[in-house]
Amino acid sequence: MPHPIHTRWIELPQGAGASQAAYLALPPGGSGPGLLLYQEIFGVNEHIRVVAEQYALAGFVVLAPDVFWRQAPRVELGYEGADMQRARELMNGMDRQHLLADIALHVGALRQRPEVRDKVAALGYCMGGRLAYLAAATTDVDAAVGYYGGGIQDQLDLASRIRCPLMLHYGETDSHIPLQAVDRVRQALTASGSEVFVYPGAGHGFNCWARASYHAPSAALAHARSLHLLATSLF
């Protein structure tokens, strides 16, 4: 029996002969709503590719862009030691204007794919959670979900621009994002009707089964909530 999910790397033209790689996962039916999947600081690694396939099984056309394409194309990093240091260097070396332009390009490229029916959302983890928030604030995505998005609390000037359903997930014991920062995010997003969830006993990276911080109960509940939002917003 053939595998129900079809995956491949594709190239997104960036102009002047440049292109950005992205991992594409198609659902069993071959078409569906579009879902932009934004990576952690570790690249479009095995974990992100499996997440893409997980959401493709749920019926979404998933596109995971290689966010670090300008600095280290197709880089894949681990979660500790030198890899962690390299990941942080790549994140800190990103240009905000380039990043916003890339997000707009990703949304447009996904909407134009022949497999995508009608609506598009953004979903991201860690750095990608912040990118999903930026997509909600600066593009026409129809929904967005962010997991432990570091730095959202520093970009709340964009909160008034949120016009689509937005859901954010945080870990109670996240050493990178204190609960005071989560409270600021929640207060800033109250008017938009966005949902902000905090998971008791969960730390940063709680969704990633390859990390020591993986917290299965929180990952399962957050995934269920995310699927509900995406299904009701996109299908």
Backbone bond lengths (Angstrom), bond angles and torsions (degrees), N, CA, C in turn:
res aa  C-N    CA-C-N  psi(-1)  N-CA   C-N-CA  omega(-1)  CA-C   N-CA-C  phi
1 M - - - 1.465 - - 1.525 109.57 -
2 P 1.325 119.14 126.75 1.464 120.95 -178.29 1.521 111.54 -66.53
3 H 1.335 115.50 151.85 1.464 120.24 177.97 1.531 109.09 -65.01
4 P 1.330 117.55 136.36 1.476 119.62 -175.04 1.523 114.11 -72.15
5 I 1.336 117.41 -17.60 1.462 121.19 -177.33 1.520 109.78 -107.63
6 H 1.308 116.35 130.57 1.463 121.41 176.38 1.530 108.16 -106.15
7 T 1.330 116.02 126.78 1.465 120.48 -177.67 1.528 110.12 -128.47
8 R 1.326 114.58 151.94 1.470 119.62 173.18 1.531 108.50 -168.34
9 W 1.305 115.37 159.42 1.448 121.29 171.79 1.520 108.58 -86.29
10 I 1.322 116.38 137.34 1.456 121.41 175.85 1.529 108.51 -126.08
11 E 1.324 116.09 170.90 1.457 121.13 177.68 1.530 109.89 -114.98
12 L 1.333 116.51 134.76 1.455 122.96 175.98 1.528 107.88 -104.69
13 P 1.325 118.76 113.24 1.469 120.70 -179.97 1.521 111.86 -58.75
14 Q 1.332 115.22 134.17 1.460 120.53 -179.95 1.522 113.08 -115.60
15 G 1.316 117.34 5.77 1.455 120.94 -179.49 1.507 112.38 88.84
16 A 1.344 116.12 157.27 1.469 123.24 179.45 1.522 111.49 56.04
17 G 1.331 116.06 31.96 1.451 120.49 177.32 1.512 114.98 80.29
18 A 1.341 118.07 -0.49 1.465 121.39 -179.17 1.527 109.66 -90.22
19 S 1.325 115.07 157.59 1.463 119.57 176.14 1.516 109.39 -148.83
20 Q 1.324 114.74 157.82 1.463 122.95 -178.37 1.525 108.28 -118.87
21 A 1.316 117.11 128.35 1.458 120.47 178.72 1.525 110.31 -74.62
22 A 1.331 115.82 151.28 1.465 121.58 176.11 1.523 107.97 -150.88
23 Y 1.317 115.60 143.55 1.463 122.15 179.56 1.517 108.30 -92.75
24 L 1.320 116.67 123.24 1.458 122.74 -176.95 1.525 109.76 -110.06
25 A 1.325 116.52 130.20 1.471 121.81 176.42 1.518 108.00 -126.02
26 L 1.341 116.09 122.40 1.459 121.92 -178.34 1.521 110.74 -101.53
27 P 1.330 116.96 141.83 1.471 121.30 -177.70 1.522 111.75 -73.62
28 P 1.337 117.22 168.06 1.469 120.73 -178.98 1.526 113.36 -54.78
29 G 1.318 117.37 -35.75 1.453 120.23 -179.61 1.515 113.80 -79.86
30 G 1.337 117.22 -7.27 1.452 121.42 177.50 1.510 114.99 88.38
31 S 1.334 117.67 -15.91 1.462 120.81 -179.90 1.518 109.62 -149.58
32 G 1.323 116.31 164.95 1.460 121.49 -179.77 1.506 110.13 166.61
33 P 1.315 117.91 -175.12 1.469 120.50 175.24 1.525 109.93 -63.06
34 G 1.326 115.79 155.48 1.459 120.02 -179.31 1.518 112.38 -91.37
35 L 1.323 115.92 145.33 1.464 121.24 178.25 1.518 109.22 -136.23
36 L 1.333 116.61 113.60 1.458 121.68 172.69 1.521 108.24 -79.62
37 L 1.316 116.90 126.56 1.461 121.84 -179.31 1.518 108.82 -112.28
38 Y 1.327 116.55 115.05 1.456 120.58 -178.02 1.525 111.37 -100.82
39 Q 1.302 113.56 130.71 1.465 124.53 -173.87 1.520 113.54 -69.33
40 E 1.328 114.08 164.46 1.460 121.02 164.43 1.526 107.45 -76.59
41 I 1.311 117.70 -172.20 1.463 121.09 -179.77 1.525 112.44 -74.55
42 F 1.313 117.27 2.21 1.461 121.31 -174.38 1.526 113.51 -99.57
43 G 1.330 116.71 10.16 1.450 121.09 178.25 1.524 112.28 87.80
44 V 1.324 114.81 -179.56 1.468 120.31 175.72 1.528 106.25 -82.93
45 N 1.324 114.65 71.81 1.466 120.92 -174.75 1.531 110.33 -87.63
46 E 1.321 115.73 -171.48 1.462 119.74 -175.24 1.525 112.08 -57.45
47 H 1.327 116.52 -41.33 1.464 119.44 -179.41 1.522 111.21 -59.84
48 I 1.332 117.45 -47.92 1.458 120.78 -178.67 1.523 110.78 -65.17
49 R 1.311 117.48 -38.19 1.471 119.54 178.89 1.527 110.87 -65.11
50 V 1.325 117.20 -38.74 1.466 119.81 177.93 1.526 110.52 -67.61
51 V 1.342 117.36 -39.00 1.462 120.05 175.80 1.529 110.12 -60.96
52 A 1.329 117.15 -40.45 1.463 120.48 177.26 1.527 110.43 -58.68
53 E 1.311 116.35 -43.32 1.461 120.16 -179.84 1.529 111.02 -69.55
54 Q 1.322 116.43 -34.51 1.468 121.54 177.64 1.527 110.52 -59.73
55 Y 1.328 116.25 -45.76 1.461 119.32 -179.96 1.527 112.13 -76.52
56 A 1.311 117.49 -28.17 1.460 119.56 174.32 1.529 110.19 -64.59
57 L 1.329 117.14 -38.16 1.467 120.28 176.11 1.521 111.73 -60.86
58 A 1.334 116.41 -27.47 1.463 120.70 178.73 1.525 112.38 -82.63
59 G 1.332 117.31 -1.27 1.456 120.26 173.83 1.512 116.45 109.73
60 F 1.345 117.28 6.72 1.462 120.32 -177.38 1.531 111.39 -99.52
61 V 1.319 115.80 147.58 1.462 122.12 168.91 1.519 106.28 -86.90
62 V 1.325 117.12 110.17 1.465 121.42 -169.91 1.526 110.65 -105.70
63 L 1.324 115.25 131.91 1.461 121.89 177.61 1.520 108.27 -125.59
64 A 1.339 116.31 119.76 1.474 122.21 -179.24 1.528 108.58 -112.71
65 P 1.332 118.18 97.24 1.463 120.93 -177.54 1.527 112.35 -71.04
66 D 1.315 116.21 148.08 1.455 123.35 174.63 1.531 107.26 -80.54
67 V 1.309 116.72 93.11 1.466 121.49 -172.14 1.525 112.08 -63.61
68 F 1.314 118.22 -30.88 1.467 121.44 -177.26 1.531 112.52 -90.36
69 W 1.321 117.93 26.08 1.464 121.00 -172.06 1.518 113.37 -62.04
70 R 1.309 118.48 -27.41 1.464 120.43 179.37 1.527 111.97 -76.26
71 Q 1.330 117.22 -32.67 1.456 121.28 -173.84 1.522 113.57 -97.28
72 A 1.322 116.77 -43.60 1.469 121.42 -174.35 1.524 108.63 -151.52
73 P 1.338 118.42 79.27 1.468 121.09 -174.92 1.522 112.90 -55.62
74 R 1.336 115.12 133.90 1.460 124.48 175.58 1.531 112.36 58.74
75 V 1.309 117.93 28.28 1.459 120.36 178.77 1.529 109.88 -67.76
76 E 1.322 116.20 142.47 1.463 122.63 173.98 1.521 107.72 -131.88
77 L 1.326 116.22 124.25 1.449 121.14 -174.01 1.516 111.46 -125.63
78 G 1.335 114.64 154.94 1.449 121.01 174.42 1.516 110.73 -86.55
79 Y 1.326 116.43 -169.51 1.461 121.18 -168.53 1.524 114.47 -109.26
80 E 1.317 117.59 6.86 1.458 119.29 -176.28 1.529 110.73 -141.34
81 G 1.328 115.68 168.67 1.452 122.73 170.74 1.513 115.25 56.50
82 A 1.329 115.67 -134.14 1.458 121.40 -176.86 1.522 112.08 -62.68
83 D 1.332 117.07 -33.79 1.463 119.79 178.23 1.524 110.95 -64.79
84 M 1.313 117.08 -41.96 1.452 120.75 177.65 1.527 110.74 -61.71
85 Q 1.320 116.69 -43.49 1.464 120.49 178.99 1.521 110.74 -62.92
86 R 1.327 117.16 -43.51 1.460 121.24 178.97 1.532 110.51 -62.87
87 A 1.330 116.96 -41.57 1.462 121.24 179.76 1.522 110.75 -60.67
88 R 1.310 117.12 -42.90 1.465 120.68 179.83 1.520 111.06 -66.74
89 E 1.331 116.74 -37.59 1.461 119.99 177.43 1.524 110.98 -62.69
90 L 1.326 116.42 -42.09 1.467 120.09 179.30 1.526 111.05 -64.05
91 M 1.328 116.23 -43.35 1.461 119.66 179.02 1.527 110.59 -62.43
92 N 1.335 117.34 -45.48 1.455 121.45 -177.74 1.522 112.30 -68.57
93 G 1.324 116.72 -20.22 1.457 120.88 -178.89 1.514 114.26 -89.17
94 M 1.316 117.57 3.38 1.459 120.52 -177.85 1.523 111.33 -78.49
95 D 1.324 116.11 144.75 1.450 122.94 177.18 1.527 109.09 -96.67
96 R 1.329 117.59 126.25 1.465 121.03 -173.24 1.527 111.99 -62.47
97 Q 1.326 117.50 -41.74 1.461 119.37 -178.34 1.524 111.52 -66.96
98 H 1.328 116.04 -39.98 1.461 119.30 174.62 1.527 110.23 -60.33
99 L 1.318 115.70 -41.65 1.459 121.14 -177.31 1.528 111.11 -64.11
100 L 1.314 117.40 -45.39 1.465 120.64 179.42 1.524 110.54 -63.84
101 A 1.335 116.81 -38.50 1.463 120.14 177.36 1.521 110.43 -64.99
102 D 1.325 116.50 -39.70 1.460 120.18 178.78 1.524 111.03 -63.62
103 I 1.329 116.88 -43.51 1.469 120.22 -179.52 1.520 110.36 -59.22
104 A 1.326 116.99 -45.20 1.465 120.42 178.46 1.523 110.63 -61.16
105 L 1.335 116.52 -40.65 1.469 120.06 178.20 1.521 110.68 -64.16
106 H 1.329 117.59 -41.66 1.469 120.93 -179.58 1.526 110.94 -60.67
107 V 1.322 116.41 -45.43 1.466 120.02 -179.30 1.520 109.77 -61.64
108 G 1.332 116.62 -45.99 1.457 119.79 179.76 1.513 112.85 -64.04
109 A 1.337 116.71 -41.95 1.462 120.33 -179.26 1.519 111.18 -64.65
110 L 1.321 117.03 -39.42 1.454 119.70 -179.76 1.527 110.74 -69.02
111 R 1.323 116.70 -42.95 1.468 119.45 178.90 1.533 111.64 -60.32
112 Q 1.330 116.92 -31.17 1.460 120.52 -176.57 1.528 113.77 -83.42
113 R 1.320 117.22 -9.84 1.458 118.53 -178.93 1.530 109.89 -67.12
114 P 1.332 117.36 139.04 1.468 119.99 -176.77 1.519 113.51 -65.93
115 E 1.349 117.25 -21.25 1.469 119.99 -179.09 1.522 112.96 -79.90
116 V 1.353 116.70 -14.88 1.471 120.49 -173.41 1.521 110.54 -87.04
117 R 1.315 114.58 127.00 1.455 121.71 177.60 1.526 109.54 -101.97
118 D 1.278 116.18 111.51 1.455 124.18 167.22 1.525 114.94 67.04
119 K 1.334 120.04 -82.84 1.457 121.53 -164.75 1.533 113.16 -103.12
120 V 1.355 113.53 160.47 1.469 121.48 -175.79 1.530 109.02 -139.07
121 A 1.330 116.58 140.71 1.469 122.08 176.09 1.519 110.08 -129.25
122 A 1.326 115.82 168.47 1.465 122.37 175.89 1.523 108.85 -122.43
123 L 1.315 115.49 139.67 1.468 123.07 179.72 1.515 107.78 -138.60
124 G 1.341 117.54 134.27 1.452 118.25 -179.10 1.509 113.54 -152.15
125 Y 1.333 114.29 161.37 1.458 122.74 -176.95 1.524 109.61 -125.16
126 C 1.336 115.87 135.24 1.464 121.96 177.85 1.531 108.37 58.96
127 M 1.335 118.97 -120.75 1.463 120.21 174.41 1.522 110.38 -52.60
128 G 1.318 116.52 -39.36 1.454 120.72 179.08 1.510 113.53 -64.53
129 G 1.333 117.58 -27.31 1.457 120.29 174.81 1.515 110.97 -64.11
130 R 1.338 115.66 -39.38 1.462 119.79 175.83 1.527 110.47 -66.61
131 L 1.329 117.82 -37.77 1.461 120.83 179.06 1.524 111.07 -66.44
132 A 1.325 117.26 -36.76 1.470 120.13 176.52 1.527 110.04 -63.81
133 Y 1.325 116.80 -40.51 1.467 121.20 175.86 1.528 110.48 -61.55
134 L 1.328 116.92 -43.83 1.461 120.58 178.56 1.521 111.22 -63.72
135 A 1.331 116.54 -37.97 1.461 119.61 176.81 1.518 111.03 -61.81
136 A 1.339 116.31 -40.69 1.470 120.48 179.08 1.518 111.48 -65.01
137 A 1.330 116.68 -33.69 1.460 120.80 -175.35 1.526 113.60 -87.76
138 T 1.334 117.68 -23.39 1.467 119.44 -170.72 1.522 114.39 -121.52
139 T 1.344 118.45 -4.04 1.461 120.63 179.51 1.529 109.19 -131.12
140 D 1.324 115.13 -175.23 1.463 120.43 -178.06 1.520 113.36 -100.95
141 V 1.347 118.39 29.43 1.458 119.15 177.33 1.526 109.48 -59.21
142 D 1.324 115.36 153.06 1.460 121.31 -175.43 1.522 113.12 -90.95
143 A 1.330 117.77 -11.32 1.468 123.10 176.60 1.518 107.63 -169.45
144 A 1.338 116.34 162.27 1.462 120.39 178.19 1.524 109.83 -152.35
145 V 1.328 114.82 146.80 1.466 122.48 178.37 1.516 108.22 -135.19
146 G 1.332 116.91 130.56 1.453 120.95 177.96 1.523 111.47 -126.86
147 Y 1.323 115.55 132.50 1.461 122.15 175.73 1.527 108.56 -104.60
148 Y 1.329 116.31 128.18 1.471 124.54 176.81 1.533 111.59 33.45
149 G 1.340 114.40 56.71 1.457 120.66 -177.93 1.515 112.14 -79.05
150 G 1.302 117.01 96.83 1.454 121.33 178.92 1.520 111.40 -64.77
151 G 1.315 116.68 135.39 1.451 121.38 176.92 1.510 114.78 95.28
152 I 1.323 118.57 -10.97 1.467 119.17 176.69 1.519 110.25 -58.05
153 Q 1.322 115.63 -38.00 1.468 119.85 -178.33 1.529 112.07 -63.72
154 D 1.333 117.66 -16.23 1.459 121.35 179.36 1.528 112.23 -97.29
155 Q 1.335 117.02 1.59 1.463 120.92 -179.75 1.531 110.87 -128.53
156 L 1.310 115.21 37.42 1.465 120.13 -177.17 1.525 112.71 -76.82
157 D 1.332 117.57 -5.01 1.455 119.52 172.15 1.524 111.35 -65.43
158 L 1.340 116.19 -16.69 1.459 121.57 178.63 1.527 112.79 -90.54
159 A 1.322 117.34 -7.30 1.467 120.47 -173.68 1.520 112.55 -58.73
160 S 1.316 117.71 -35.23 1.464 120.57 -178.17 1.528 112.25 -69.84
161 R 1.331 117.27 -10.41 1.461 120.89 -178.55 1.528 112.34 -94.04
162 I 1.307 117.03 -1.66 1.468 120.15 179.58 1.526 108.85 -72.86
163 R 1.323 116.29 121.15 1.463 121.32 -179.43 1.533 112.33 -121.89
164 C 1.312 117.50 -3.23 1.459 120.73 -177.86 1.527 109.72 -115.76
165 P 1.330 118.74 163.94 1.467 120.53 174.69 1.537 110.46 -58.16
166 L 1.302 116.61 130.95 1.465 122.74 -178.78 1.520 109.22 -132.97
167 M 1.329 115.81 133.65 1.458 121.98 178.11 1.525 108.75 -129.32
168 L 1.339 115.97 131.58 1.461 121.40 179.55 1.525 109.82 -123.58
169 H 1.338 115.28 137.32 1.461 122.28 -179.80 1.533 109.74 -117.10
170 Y 1.331 115.72 132.96 1.462 121.19 179.08 1.525 110.38 -133.66
171 G 1.335 116.04 151.61 1.449 121.29 174.37 1.519 110.80 -93.17
172 E 1.309 116.26 139.02 1.467 121.08 -178.10 1.518 112.04 -60.88
173 T 1.334 117.43 -35.92 1.465 120.92 -174.86 1.524 112.42 -105.39
174 D 1.319 117.65 22.85 1.469 122.52 -179.18 1.533 109.22 -65.09
175 S 1.324 116.71 114.81 1.469 120.41 -178.24 1.523 111.98 -75.24
176 H 1.338 117.73 -14.34 1.464 121.41 179.79 1.527 112.43 -90.33
177 I 1.334 116.35 -25.72 1.468 120.66 -176.92 1.523 107.81 -129.40
178 P 1.318 119.06 95.96 1.473 120.99 -178.34 1.519 111.23 -66.02
179 L 1.321 115.87 156.76 1.457 120.53 -178.52 1.528 112.21 -62.31
180 Q 1.332 116.97 -26.79 1.460 118.95 176.67 1.531 110.51 -63.08
181 A 1.345 116.02 -37.17 1.465 120.34 177.87 1.524 110.36 -67.77
182 V 1.330 116.50 -39.95 1.470 120.51 177.95 1.524 110.17 -62.04
183 D 1.333 117.33 -40.87 1.461 120.89 178.63 1.522 111.19 -62.42
184 R 1.333 117.18 -38.58 1.461 120.41 177.20 1.520 110.91 -63.08
185 V 1.322 115.87 -41.94 1.465 120.50 178.51 1.522 110.19 -62.66
186 R 1.331 116.11 -46.68 1.469 120.43 -178.85 1.532 111.03 -59.68
187 Q 1.311 116.69 -45.00 1.464 120.27 -178.68 1.525 111.38 -64.95
188 A 1.337 116.53 -40.24 1.464 120.25 -178.36 1.522 112.09 -68.15
189 L 1.329 116.50 -27.17 1.463 120.90 -175.85 1.523 113.19 -98.30
190 T 1.313 117.57 2.04 1.467 120.48 -177.25 1.519 112.11 -55.84
191 A 1.322 116.81 -44.57 1.464 120.80 -175.80 1.522 112.07 -65.03
192 S 1.329 117.28 -27.75 1.466 120.84 -177.33 1.523 112.56 -82.28
193 G 1.342 116.36 -10.92 1.457 119.71 -177.43 1.507 113.71 77.40
194 S 1.313 117.45 13.36 1.467 121.12 179.28 1.521 111.07 -66.52
195 E 1.323 115.85 153.26 1.459 121.73 179.69 1.527 109.93 -105.39
196 V 1.314 116.54 132.56 1.463 122.72 178.96 1.522 107.93 -125.86
197 F 1.329 116.41 120.39 1.464 121.43 -178.21 1.526 110.38 -115.86
198 V 1.328 115.82 140.51 1.462 122.64 174.93 1.525 107.70 -118.66
199 Y 1.333 116.48 132.11 1.462 121.65 -174.10 1.525 110.85 -106.20
200 P 1.345 117.34 114.34 1.459 121.31 -178.18 1.533 111.86 -58.42
201 G 1.325 115.51 134.92 1.451 120.67 176.54 1.505 114.93 78.13
202 A 1.329 118.73 -0.71 1.462 122.32 -178.12 1.520 110.36 -99.00
203 G 1.326 116.03 142.44 1.451 121.85 177.66 1.512 111.59 -110.43
204 H 1.316 116.38 -167.17 1.459 121.28 179.56 1.533 109.41 -67.42
205 G 1.325 115.83 138.31 1.458 120.15 179.29 1.514 114.12 77.74
206 F 1.334 118.15 22.66 1.461 120.01 -172.07 1.524 113.90 -65.51
207 N 1.332 117.81 -16.88 1.460 119.59 179.49 1.521 113.37 -83.10
208 C 1.327 117.92 -17.86 1.473 121.19 -171.74 1.516 111.39 -89.43
209 W 1.334 115.96 110.94 1.466 121.28 -177.55 1.523 112.90 -69.62
210 A 1.337 117.95 -9.23 1.463 121.06 178.60 1.525 112.23 -91.18
211 R 1.336 117.15 -1.12 1.455 120.86 -177.24 1.525 110.32 -111.05
212 A 1.326 114.68 153.00 1.463 119.78 179.61 1.521 111.41 -63.36
213 S 1.316 117.73 -22.91 1.460 122.10 -177.99 1.524 113.27 -84.78
214 Y 1.316 117.71 2.43 1.468 120.43 179.91 1.524 110.80 -55.34
215 H 1.333 115.57 131.70 1.463 121.32 -178.99 1.522 107.55 -131.04
216 A 1.322 115.31 95.67 1.464 121.09 -170.24 1.532 114.16 -55.91
217 P 1.340 120.30 -46.12 1.471 118.71 -179.08 1.526 112.74 -59.74
218 S 1.330 116.69 -41.24 1.460 120.37 179.49 1.518 111.03 -69.70
219 A 1.332 116.82 -40.66 1.463 120.73 179.12 1.524 110.78 -61.26
220 A 1.328 116.73 -42.40 1.462 120.62 -178.66 1.532 111.02 -65.97
221 L 1.333 116.44 -44.58 1.458 120.09 -178.33 1.530 111.05 -67.68
222 A 1.328 117.00 -42.55 1.458 120.45 179.23 1.525 110.94 -64.26
223 H 1.324 116.65 -39.14 1.464 120.25 178.77 1.530 110.25 -63.94
224 A 1.320 116.84 -43.08 1.463 120.30 179.21 1.532 110.58 -61.82
225 R 1.327 116.83 -44.51 1.457 120.17 179.06 1.531 111.60 -64.22
226 S 1.327 115.48 -40.53 1.467 119.76 179.67 1.519 110.85 -64.61
227 L 1.322 116.81 -44.73 1.460 120.57 178.65 1.524 111.23 -60.43
228 H 1.319 116.50 -40.70 1.469 120.05 179.73 1.528 110.31 -62.13
229 L 1.328 117.01 -45.92 1.457 119.58 179.77 1.530 110.82 -63.01
230 L 1.333 116.49 -45.88 1.457 119.72 -177.14 1.522 111.89 -67.04
231 A 1.323 116.36 -40.31 1.460 119.85 -179.70 1.531 111.47 -65.71
232 T 1.325 116.47 -43.34 1.466 119.59 -177.74 1.532 111.75 -75.18
233 S 1.331 117.58 -22.51 1.457 120.45 -178.08 1.527 113.34 -92.03
234 L 1.336 116.88 -26.82 1.463 119.44 -170.64 1.532 114.74 -110.76
235 F 1.320 117.29 -33.21 1.475 118.76 -176.10 1.535 110.79 -82.13
